[in-house]
Amino acid sequence: MKISEEKKEKISEQILFILYTFSPKALFTYHIAREMARDEEFVKKLLLDLKEKNLVVEIKKNPKGKNYLKRSKWKLNDRVYSVYKNKQAPDHT
């Protein structure tokens, strides 16, 4: 089954919101997929698309500096985090 570009955009927005919600913690692809009840490979494809657009950062090393062999963690690009944070702030007008 083919998913429309519009639906992919909406799902990508959900991914960005999940990463914002858990920020500054980086999440494995598995955790993002589980949070959304989506297929892990599909979520990974969308994450790679978001990475190409410079919206998310892929982390391939653990805190000790060793490479993850088969996994990646993801977090929002700092600029994107700031935009989300400003949009979430209450408007005092």
C-alpha positions as CSV (number, residue, x, y, z in Angstrom):
1,M,0.0,0.0,0.0
2,K,1.3,3.4,-1.0
3,I,1.1,6.3,1.5
4,S,0.5,9.8,0.1
5,E,3.0,12.5,0.4
6,E,0.6,14.5,2.5
7,K,0.3,11.6,5.0
8,K,4.1,11.2,5.1
9,E,4.4,14.9,5.9
10,K,1.9,14.5,8.8
11,I,3.7,11.5,10.1
12,S,7.0,13.3,9.9
13,E,5.5,16.1,11.9
14,Q,4.5,13.6,14.6
15,I,8.1,12.3,14.6
16,L,9.4,15.9,15.2
17,F,6.9,16.4,18.0
18,I,8.0,13.1,19.7
19,L,11.6,14.2,19.5
20,Y,10.7,17.6,20.9
21,T,8.7,16.0,23.7
22,F,11.6,13.8,24.8
23,S,14.3,16.4,24.1
24,P,17.2,16.7,25.1
25,K,17.2,13.0,25.2
26,A,18.0,11.3,21.9
27,L,15.8,8.3,21.0
28,F,16.5,5.1,19.1
29,T,14.5,4.5,15.9
30,Y,12.7,1.6,17.7
31,H,11.5,3.9,20.5
32,I,10.1,6.5,18.1
33,A,8.4,3.8,16.0
34,R,6.9,2.2,19.2
35,E,5.6,5.6,20.4
36,M,3.8,6.1,17.1
37,A,2.8,2.4,16.6
38,R,4.4,2.4,13.2
39,D,6.8,0.1,11.4
40,E,10.4,0.7,12.4
41,E,11.7,0.6,8.8
42,F,9.1,3.1,7.7
43,V,10.0,5.5,10.5
44,K,13.7,5.1,9.7
45,K,13.1,6.1,6.1
46,L,11.2,9.2,7.3
47,L,14.0,10.0,9.8
48,L,16.5,9.8,7.0
49,D,14.4,12.2,4.9
50,L,14.2,14.6,7.9
51,K,18.0,14.3,8.3
52,E,18.4,15.3,4.6
53,K,16.3,18.4,5.3
54,N,18.5,19.2,8.3
55,L,15.7,18.9,10.8
56,V,17.0,16.0,12.9
57,V,20.5,14.8,13.9
58,E,21.5,11.2,13.7
59,I,23.8,10.0,16.5
60,K,25.8,6.9,15.6
61,K,28.1,6.8,18.7
62,N,27.3,5.9,22.3
63,P,28.2,8.2,25.2
64,K,31.6,6.5,25.5
65,G,32.4,7.3,21.8
66,K,32.0,3.8,20.4
67,N,30.0,3.4,17.2
68,Y,26.6,1.8,17.4
69,L,26.8,-1.2,15.1
70,K,23.2,-1.5,13.9
71,R,21.3,1.3,15.5
72,S,21.1,5.1,15.5
73,K,19.7,7.6,17.9
74,W,17.9,10.7,16.8
75,K,17.3,14.2,18.2
76,L,16.1,17.5,16.9
77,N,18.4,19.9,15.3
78,D,19.1,22.7,17.8
79,R,17.5,25.3,15.5
80,V,14.4,23.2,15.1
81,Y,14.1,22.7,18.8
82,S,14.2,26.4,19.3
83,V,11.4,26.9,16.8
84,Y,9.2,24.3,18.5
85,K,10.0,25.7,21.9
86,N,8.9,29.2,20.8
87,K,5.7,27.9,19.3
88,Q,4.9,26.0,22.5
89,A,5.4,29.0,24.7
90,P,2.1,30.6,25.9
91,D,1.1,33.8,24.1
92,H,0.7,36.6,26.6
93,T,-1.1,39.1,24.4
